[in-house]
Amino acid sequence: MRWWPLGNRDADLERELRSDLELEEEEQREGGLSPDEAHYAALRAFGNPTLIREQTRATWKSAPFEHIWQDLYYGLRQLRRSPGFAVTAILILAVGVGANLAIFNIIDKVLLQPLAYPEPDRIVQFEKVTPSASSYSASVPLFLAWNHPNHGVQSIAAYSVLPVGLNLAQGDHPERVPGLRVSADFFRVLGIEPQLGRNFNANDDRPGAPNVVLLTDSLWHRRYNGDPAIIGKTIEVDSQPSTVVGVMPRGFRFLAIQPTMGAIELWTPLQLPSASRDPSGTLECIARLQRGVTREQAAAQITALSRQLAAQLPAAFPSNGSVALLPLQQRVTEDVRPALLLFSAAVALVLLIACVNVANLLLARLSDRALEITIRASLGASRLRLVRQLLTENLVLAFAGGVAGVAVAWLCDRLLLMAAPVTINRFAPGAPGLHVLLFAVAISLCAGLLFGVLPALRVTRGDAGGTRPASPSRRVTAGRSRRRLSSALIVVETALSLMLLAAAGLLLRSFMNLERLNPGFNFDHLTTFETTLPTAKYSDPAALQRFIEAAQPQILRMPGVQNAASVSTLPTQATLNFPFTIGGSSNVAPDQASGESDYLLVSAGYFRSMQIPILEGRSIESSDSAGSPGVVVINQAMARRYWPHESPIGRQIVIAQNLGPDWVDRPRQIVGVVGDVTADEIDQPRAPTMYTPFAQASPHLVSILVATIPLRWVVRTSADSPGFASQLASALLDVDAHQPIAEVRTMRQVFADALLRWRFNMLLLGAFSAVALILAAVGIFGVTSCTVRQRTSEIGIRMALGAQRSSILWMVLRQCGLLLAGGILVGLAGVALDGSLLKEFLYGVRPVSAGVLTVVIALVCGVGLLASVTPARRAASIDPLRALRTE
């Protein structure tokens, strides 16, 4: 078969050779020879036509393409002749390539593709940096100081640290939708224009300006049927009339927000007071750089502005601090980057194991083709020509595995998105793009070279590693060199499997430790939900307290409810952190006279509802009203840290004293000490925590809380009820007809959500390690089976000389055991590297755990020996007479 463009030239060459040969024959006949004698004489004089034909073709420029086509065609024929080998190798490669493509598709969408904004490389995130810590949060005065012309920034914008729920009126059934408060230039920084209407402007962002909103395309279609006349209409948001001024483009998302409430659907202006002196960090800031200005240049100018503010308002910005400008994409992906890099390393090992497996299969197959290769070499084929032919066959195999790997990757992506935490799932990887498919081609090419080069070089060297037969028989014992290479490859894949299994074991132990972690409260029959309160109605302490005091009895009257209370933040969720000073601190060390602590506001009955133990003193009660003396309850971690040798009961503290006049709080007496509860980061040590009554919160604190976070509720019941959520919604509507509830979950679900990232990491790495172990078992089975088949005559001779079947069985199992032992020793050296890479993913387990290693080594040995049992039994059942007769 010829490549079609060469057909005419081949025909011309054939005609020319035939014509020359006929002329030579004619000359020989004229010399007096018979026709037969003339024909043979002409051949002798003319030379070998086949050789002349090949030499002529070699001078053509198209000859390399013809050779490639011949190699491809012959490679396909070879695979068709060995369907079992081809299917096995393609499936192994599909698993390795597919796993890599699935992870690369996610990495591409999350880390590599630029954000879907115009010129995203010019969009930066502000970060405050001090010698001890860094933070993305900024205060209102700091943002106003940054929002200054001529410092390398084209425009700057702020948005609230947390997304808020905004209540949309909908007849008798109001709905809470995720919303975000942003400054006027927010969408200009992103470079996004609405598909309908306009963006926010400076007038919209002034305090006291008429309320305006921007809708997302999804909300516009879902609630308002995509009506283009929505622009200029008034809708009720948080019980206030608000004018719709624009609808954002379809598919627009702002990914820097952690979507704890889901995707943002509604946007409102921040309306920051220009005279604010509040140093608390309630904002995050982004900016678009001017063209030609680097991030470093702009950061230096903005740092200078910040230090000017530090001289006037030290609490807003430290004098030794600086400002860094990070690419917005770095901020968006920082939570998922370490895990994705870990997964990419894991799937690379899986692909390497797959390549090692296929290389071993090729070594076994090429030893069976030794006679063919010997004949080719005897006929004049160079080593380079043989290697090229074998590599072409391997690349055909690799690309077939790559095509199958694309299908495996598509399936893996579907499964990954079902199990992935929201930090990954929000990117919605979807179908692979063109560059992902190009990556599939590249990785298939690399895999083909990786598993194909060594066997090809080995089988075509001078003596073919002992694989070329000394006789026509193909049933010969494989050379020691080839067996050593196969054994080395088995050692490598066993070591890699051990490393992956050890990593998965460490993550499993960490997850189990977290699941067994005592959260500090009782999960049983504990339900939570959220209410987002409109700032226009509930931004002062008295109004908020009236709502709590009205809602709490309504919930308690529900059937089966034992206790109910409200709290500013649930365990495992982000918590406020406030400074405090200790009053009358003569007995306290100077470095312990002040500090910072997590800060929660709670209503009466919170500790009873959560069943958090009271270790000393009392809890917060309904008698702790706005007019009564200030009280605070602290947890055991705070008592242990600041009053290690005495009781803190009766001591006084002042919260937020150095945050400015807006935060002035009364002195509070410590009236109780409670048990420690899980922090916002579940794997972190229990932090010092203060609890104060909602009734005694300062006006400024209440206004901040209502504007930035929802009010959480905890309800303890005697038993779980399937219709409990609808009953809660009805109870709250009886208190406020415009107040919906959201996020109705059990506390076990809240805790499980906090573990979702750990569970995903464990399951994914566990799946990769399981695949690696299966591939290693397949490799051990294949190599052992091949060795037994190639040593059939040797085993027959041993048994004819008196060897027992048990000794043959032991011989094969011992060989497998030695390979496993070598792989384990090599793998143990890599386990130390595992531990250093996994430190930030571990909890309650050392990076090198003897218990985990013991289980993993036992598993690898068990699976490896199990994979070799069948070939060993086959070897022990060989009939020596038949084996010798066949040989």
Residue pairs with C-beta under 8 A, 6 or more apart in sequence:
1 70
1 73
2 10
2 66
2 69
3 62
3 65
3 66
3 69
5 62
6 60
6 62
6 66
9 60
9 62
13 53
13 56
13 57
14 53
17 49
17 52
17 53
20 46
21 42
21 43
21 46
21 49
24 42
24 45
24 46
25 35
25 38
25 39
25 41
25 42
26 38
27 42
28 37
28 38
28 39
28 41
28 42
28 45
29 35
29 38
31 38
33 41
43 49
46 52
57 63
57 66
60 66
67 388
68 392
71 388
71 389
71 392
71 393
72 392
72 396
74 389
74 392
74 393
75 389
75 392
75 393
75 395
75 396
75 397
76 396
78 393
79 85
79 86
79 393
79 396
79 397
79 400
80 86
82 365
85 361
85 365
86 397
86 400
88 361
89 358
89 361
89 362
89 397
89 401
90 397
90 400
90 401
90 404
91 401
91 404
92 354
92 357
92 358
92 361
92 401
92 775
92 778
93 354
93 355
93 358
93 397
93 398
93 400
93 401
93 402
93 404
93 405
93 444
93 447
94 401
94 404
94 405
94 407
94 408
95 350
95 354
95 405
95 408
95 771
95 775
96 347
96 350
96 351
96 352
96 353
96 354
96 355
96 401
96 405
96 447
96 775
97 351
97 354
97 401
97 402
97 404
97 405
97 408
97 409
97 440
97 443
97 444
97 447
98 404
98 405
98 406
98 407
98 408
98 409
98 411
98 412
99 347
99 350
99 351
99 408
99 409
99 412
99 768
99 771
100 344
100 347
100 348
100 350
100 351
100 405
100 409
100 443
101 405
101 406
101 408
101 409
101 412
101 432
101 436
101 439
101 440
101 443
102 347
102 408
102 409
102 412
102 413
102 416
103 340
103 343
103 344
103 347
104 344
104 436
104 439
105 409
105 413
105 429
105 432
105 436
106 340
106 413
106 416
106 424
106 427
106 429
107 340
107 344
108 429
108 432
108 433
108 435
108 436
108 439
109 427
109 428
109 429
109 430
110 333
110 336
110 340
110 424
110 427
110 429
111 329
111 333
111 337
111 340
114 120
114 121
114 329
115 123
115 255
115 328
115 329
115 332
116 251
116 252
116 253
117 123
117 190
117 191
117 192
118 191
118 192
119 191
119 288
120 328
120 329
121 327
122 154
122 288
122 289
122 291
123 189
123 190
123 191
123 286
123 287
123 288
123 289
123 327
123 328
124 286
124 287
124 288
124 289
124 295
124 298
124 325
124 326
124 327
124 328
125 136
125 256
125 284
125 285
125 286
125 325
125 326
125 327
125 328
125 330
125 331
126 136
126 138
126 146
126 284
126 285
126 286
126 287
126 302
126 323
126 324
126 325
127 134
127 135
127 136
127 323
127 324
127 325
127 326
128 134
128 135
128 136
128 137
128 138
128 306
128 317
128 321
128 322
128 323
129 321
129 322
129 323
129 324
130 318
130 320
130 321
130 322
131 320
134 324
135 281
136 284
136 331
137 161
137 281
137 282
137 283
137 284
138 146
138 158
138 281
138 283
138 284
138 285
139 276
139 278
139 279
139 280
139 281
139 282
139 283
139 316
139 317
140 272
140 273
140 276
140 278
140 282
140 283
141 276
141 277
141 278
141 279
141 309
141 313
141 316
142 279
142 306
142 309
142 316
142 317
143 156
143 158
143 183
143 272
143 283
143 285
144 272
144 274
144 276
145 305
145 306
145 308
145 309
146 153
146 156
146 285
146 287
146 302
146 305
146 306
146 323
147 156
148 305
151 298
151 301
151 302
151 305
152 289
152 290
152 293
152 297
152 298
152 301
152 302
153 287
153 288
153 289
153 290
153 293
153 298
153 302
154 287
154 288
154 289
154 290
155 185
155 188
155 189
155 287
155 288
156 185
156 189
156 285
156 286
156 287
156 288
157 182
157 183
157 184
157 185
157 186
157 188
157 189
157 285
157 286
157 287
158 182
158 183
158 186
158 270
158 272
158 283
158 284
158 285
158 286
159 180
159 181
159 182
159 183
159 186
159 254
159 257
159 270
159 283
159 284
159 286
160 180
160 181
160 182
160 270
160 282
160 283
160 284
160 707
160 708
161 281
161 282
161 283
161 284
161 708
162 260
162 574
162 708
162 709
163 178
163 179
163 180
163 257
163 258
163 259
163 260
163 261
163 264
164 178
164 179
164 180
164 181
164 532
164 707
164 708
164 709
164 710
165 176
165 177
165 178
165 179
165 261
165 530
165 532
165 710
165 742
166 176
166 177
166 178
166 179
166 237
166 238
166 266
166 268
166 532
167 174
167 175
167 176
167 237
167 238
167 239
167 532
167 534
167 738
167 739
167 740
168 174
168 175
168 176
168 177
168 223
168 235
168 236
168 237
168 266
169 235
169 236
169 239
169 738
170 223
172 733
172 737
173 740
174 737
174 738
174 739
174 740
175 740
176 532
176 740
176 741
176 742
177 219
177 265
177 266
178 259
178 261
178 262
178 263
178 264
178 265
178 266
179 264
179 265
179 266
179 267
179 268
180 254
180 257
180 264
180 266
180 267
180 268
181 267
181 268
181 269
181 270
181 707
182 200
182 267
182 268
182 269
182 270
183 200
183 205
183 269
183 270
183 272
184 199
184 200
184 201
184 202
184 204
184 205
184 269
186 200
186 267
186 286
187 193
187 194
187 199
187 200
187 214
187 248
188 199
188 288
189 286
189 287
189 288
190 254
190 286
190 288
191 288
192 248
192 249
192 252
193 199
193 249
194 214
194 246
194 247
194 248
194 249
195 217
195 247
195 248
195 249
195 250
196 228
196 230
196 231
196 246
196 247
197 214
197 231
197 244
197 245
197 246
197 247
198 245
198 246
199 214
199 246
200 212
200 214
200 245
200 267
200 269
203 209
204 210
204 212
204 245
204 269
205 269
205 270
205 271
205 272
206 271
207 271
207 272
207 273
207 274
208 271
209 269
209 271
210 243
211 237
211 240
211 241
211 242
211 243
211 268
212 242
212 243
212 244
212 245
212 268
212 269
213 235
213 237
213 242
213 243
213 244
213 245
213 266
213 267
213 268
214 244
214 245
214 246
214 247
214 248
214 266
214 267
214 268
215 224
215 230
215 244
215 246
215 247
215 248
215 265
215 266
215 267
216 247
216 248
216 252
216 263
216 264
216 265
216 266
217 247
217 248
217 249
217 250
217 251
217 252
218 263
218 265
219 265
219 266
220 226
220 227
220 230
220 247
224 230
230 244
230 247
231 244
231 245
231 246
231 247
232 243
232 244
232 245
233 243
233 244
234 241
234 242
234 243
234 244
235 241
235 242
235 244
236 242
236 738
237 266
237 268
238 532
238 534
238 535
238 536
238 537
239 534
239 536
239 537
239 738
240 534
240 536
242 268
248 267
253 263
253 264
253 426
254 264
255 332
255 426
255 427
256 284
256 286
256 328
256 331
256 332
257 264
258 335
258 422
258 423
259 422
259 426
260 422
260 573
261 742
261 743
263 426
270 283
276 662
277 313
277 660
277 661
277 662
278 659
278 660
278 662
278 663
278 700
279 313
279 315
279 316
279 659
279 660
280 659
280 663
280 704
282 704
282 708
286 328
287 298
287 325
289 295
289 298
289 325
290 298
295 325
295 326
295 327
296 325
298 325
299 322
299 323
299 324
299 325
302 323
302 325
303 321
303 322
303 323
306 317
306 321
306 322
306 323
307 317
307 319
307 321
309 316
309 317
310 316
310 317
310 318
310 319
310 321
311 319
313 660
315 658
315 659
315 660
335 423
336 423
336 424
338 840
338 841
339 424
339 757
339 760
339 761
339 841
340 424
342 761
342 765
342 837
342 838
342 841
343 764
343 765
343 768
345 837
346 500
346 503
346 764
346 765
346 768
346 769
347 768
349 496
349 499
349 500
349 768
349 772
350 500
350 768
350 771
350 772
350 775
351 443
351 447
352 450
352 493
352 496
353 493
353 496
353 497
353 772
353 775
353 776
353 779
354 447
354 775
355 447
355 450
355 451
356 451
356 489
356 490
356 492
356 493
356 496
356 779
357 493
357 775
357 776
357 778
357 779
357 782
358 397
358 447
358 451
359 450
359 451
359 452
359 454
359 455
359 489
360 486
360 489
360 490
360 779
360 782
360 783
360 786
361 782
362 394
362 451
362 452
362 455
363 455
363 458
363 459
363 482
363 485
363 486
363 489
364 486
364 782
364 783
364 786
364 790
366 373
366 390
366 455
366 456
366 458
366 459
366 467
367 459
367 467
367 478
367 482
367 786
367 790
368 474
369 459
370 459
370 464
370 467
370 468
370 469
370 474
371 468
371 469
371 472
371 474
373 386
373 459
373 460
373 464
373 468
374 464
374 468
374 469
376 386
377 383
377 386
377 460
383 460
383 461
386 456
386 460
387 456
387 457
387 460
390 452
390 455
390 456
390 459
390 460
391 448
391 449
391 452
391 453
391 456
393 452
394 448
394 449
394 451
394 452
394 456
395 445
395 448
395 449
395 452
397 448
398 444
398 445
398 447
398 448
398 451
398 452
399 441
399 444
399 445
399 448
401 444
401 447
402 440
402 441
402 443
402 444
402 447
405 440
405 444
406 432
406 437
406 440
409 432
409 440
410 431
410 432
413 429
413 430
416 424
416 429
416 764
417 425
417 428
417 429
419 759
419 760
419 763
419 764
420 760
421 756
421 757
421 760
422 756
423 757
424 760
432 440
454 485
458 464
458 465
458 467
458 481
458 482
458 485
459 465
459 467
459 482
463 479
464 479
465 479
465 481
465 482
465 485
466 478
466 479
466 480
466 481
466 482
467 478
467 479
467 482
469 476
470 476
473 887
475 790
475 792
475 793
475 886
475 887
476 790
476 793
477 790
477 791
477 793
477 794
478 786
478 787
478 790
478 791
483 787
486 783
486 786
486 787
487 783
487 819
487 822
489 779
489 783
490 776
490 779
490 780
490 783
490 819
490 823
491 819
491 822
491 823
491 826
492 823
492 826
493 772
493 775
493 776
493 779
493 823
494 776
494 780
494 819
494 820
494 822
494 823
494 824
494 826
494 827
494 860
494 864
495 823
495 824
495 826
495 827
495 830
496 772
496 776
496 827
496 830
497 769
497 772
497 773
497 775
497 776
497 823
497 827
497 860
498 823
498 824
498 827
498 828
498 830
498 831
498 856
498 857
498 860
499 827
499 830
499 831
499 833
499 834
500 765
500 768
500 769
500 772
500 773
501 769
501 772
501 773
501 856
501 859
501 860
502 827
502 831
502 834
502 852
502 853
502 856
503 765
503 769
503 834
503 837
503 838
504 762
504 765
504 766
504 768
504 769
504 770
505 849
505 852
505 853
505 855
505 856
506 834
506 835
506 838
506 841
506 842
506 845
506 847
506 849
506 852
507 758
507 761
507 762
507 765
507 766
507 838
507 841
507 842
508 762
508 766
509 844
509 845
509 849
509 851
509 852
510 758
510 762
510 841
510 842
510 843
510 844
510 845
511 755
511 758
511 759
511 762
513 843
513 844
513 845
514 682
514 683
514 755
514 758
514 843
514 844
515 755
517 678
517 682
519 571
519 677
519 678
519 751
520 571
520 612
520 675
520 676
520 677
520 678
520 686
521 571
521 610
521 611
521 612
521 677
521 747
522 610
522 611
523 746
523 747
523 748
523 751
525 716
525 717
525 718
525 719
525 720
526 609
526 610
526 714
526 715
526 716
526 746
526 747
526 748
527 714
527 715
527 716
527 717
527 724
527 728
527 744
527 745
527 746
527 747
528 570
528 712
528 713
528 714
528 715
528 743
528 744
528 745
528 746
528 747
528 750
529 712
529 713
529 715
529 725
529 728
529 741
529 742
529 743
529 744
529 745
530 710
530 711
530 712
530 713
530 741
530 742
530 743
531 551
531 710
531 711
531 713
531 732
531 739
531 740
531 741
531 742
532 710
532 711
532 740
532 742
533 544
533 547
533 706
533 710
533 711
533 739
534 706
534 738
535 703
535 706
535 707
537 543
537 736
538 544
538 547
538 702
538 706
539 702
539 703
539 706
539 707
540 699
540 702
540 703
541 626
541 694
541 695
541 696
541 697
541 698
541 699
541 702
542 626
544 694
544 697
544 702
544 706
544 711
545 626
545 694
545 695
547 735
547 736
548 566
548 603
548 694
548 711
550 735
551 566
551 713
551 731
551 732
551 735
552 564
552 565
552 566
552 603
552 605
554 731
554 732
554 734
554 735
555 561
555 564
555 713
555 715
555 728
555 731
556 563
556 564
557 731
558 727
558 728
558 731
559 721
559 727
560 717
560 718
560 719
560 721
561 715
561 716
561 717
562 716
562 717
562 718
563 605
563 608
563 609
563 715
563 716
564 605
564 609
564 713
564 714
564 715
564 716
565 602
565 603
565 604
565 605
565 606
565 608
565 609
565 610
565 713
565 714
566 602
566 603
566 606
566 694
566 711
566 712
566 713
566 714
567 600
567 601
567 602
567 603
567 606
567 712
567 713
567 714
568 576
568 600
568 601
568 602
568 694
568 705
568 709
568 711
568 712
569 575
569 576
569 600
569 680
569 709
569 712
570 712
570 714
570 747
570 750
571 677
571 678
571 679
571 680
571 750
571 751
572 678
572 679
572 680
572 682
572 750
572 751
572 753
572 754
573 680
573 750
574 680
575 598
575 599
575 600
575 679
575 680
575 689
576 598
576 599
576 600
577 596
577 597
577 598
577 599
578 596
578 597
578 599
578 655
578 656
578 659
578 690
579 594
579 595
579 596
579 655
579 656
579 657
579 658
579 659
580 594
580 595
580 596
580 597
580 653
580 654
580 655
580 656
580 657
580 690
581 593
581 594
581 653
581 654
581 657
581 658
582 588
582 592
582 593
582 594
582 642
582 651
582 652
582 653
583 651
583 652
583 653
583 654
583 667
584 651
584 652
585 592
585 593
587 646
588 642
588 643
592 641
592 642
595 641
595 642
595 688
596 688
597 634
597 638
597 687
597 688
597 689
597 690
598 679
598 680
598 687
598 688
598 689
598 690
599 655
599 689
599 690
599 692
600 689
600 690
600 691
600 692
601 691
601 692
601 693
601 694
601 697
601 701
601 705
602 620
602 691
602 692
602 693
602 694
603 620
603 693
603 694
603 695
604 620
604 621
604 622
604 624
604 693
605 622
606 612
606 619
606 620
606 691
606 714
607 614
607 619
607 620
607 633
607 674
608 619
608 716
609 714
609 715
609 716
610 677
610 714
610 716
611 716
612 674
612 675
612 677
613 674
613 675
614 672
614 673
614 674
615 636
615 673
615 674
615 675
616 639
616 647
616 648
616 649
616 672
616 673
617 633
617 649
617 670
617 671
617 672
617 673
618 671
618 672
619 633
619 672
619 674
620 631
620 633
620 671
620 672
620 691
620 692
620 693
624 631
624 693
624 695
624 696
625 693
625 695
625 696
626 695
626 696
628 696
629 666
629 669
630 665
630 666
630 667
630 668
630 669
630 692
630 696
631 668
631 669
631 670
631 671
631 692
631 693
631 696
632 653
632 655
632 668
632 669
632 670
632 671
632 690
632 691
632 692
633 670
633 671
633 672
633 673
633 674
633 690
633 691
633 692
634 648
634 670
634 672
634 673
634 674
634 688
634 689
634 690
634 691
635 673
635 674
635 675
635 676
635 677
635 686
635 688
635 689
635 691
636 673
636 674
636 675
636 676
636 686
637 676
637 685
637 686
637 687
637 688
637 689
638 648
638 688
638 689
638 690
639 648
639 673
641 688
642 648
642 688
643 651
648 670
648 673
649 670
649 671
649 672
649 673
650 669
650 670
651 669
651 670
652 667
652 668
652 669
652 670
653 667
653 668
653 670
653 690
654 665
654 667
654 668
655 665
655 668
655 690
655 692
656 663
656 664
656 665
656 701
657 663
657 664
657 665
662 700
663 698
663 700
663 701
664 698
665 698
665 701
666 696
668 692
668 696
674 691
676 686
676 689
677 686
677 689
678 686
678 751
678 754
679 685
679 686
679 687
682 751
682 754
682 755
683 758
683 843
697 705
705 711
710 742
710 743
714 747
715 728
717 724
720 746
721 727
724 744
725 741
725 744
728 741
728 744
729 740
729 741
732 739
732 740
732 741
733 739
745 753
758 841
758 843
761 841
773 859
773 860
773 863
776 860
776 863
776 864
777 863
777 864
777 866
777 867
778 867
780 816
780 819
780 820
780 864
780 867
780 868
781 867
781 868
781 870
781 871
784 812
784 815
784 816
784 867
784 868
784 871
784 872
785 870
785 871
785 874
787 812
787 815
787 871
788 795
788 812
788 871
788 872
788 874
788 875
791 875
792 878
792 883
792 886
792 887
793 883
793 884
793 886
793 887
795 808
795 875
795 878
795 880
795 883
796 878
796 879
796 880
796 881
796 882
796 883
796 884
796 887
797 880
797 884
798 808
799 805
799 808
799 878
799 880
800 880
800 881
800 884
805 876
805 877
806 876
808 872
808 875
808 876
808 878
809 872
809 873
809 875
809 876
811 875
812 868
812 871
812 872
812 875
812 876
813 865
813 868
813 869
813 872
816 864
816 865
816 867
816 868
816 872
817 861
817 865
819 864
820 860
820 861
820 864
820 865
823 860
824 857
824 860
824 861
827 860
828 853
831 848
831 853
832 847
832 848
834 847
835 846
835 847
835 848
836 847
838 847
839 847
845 852
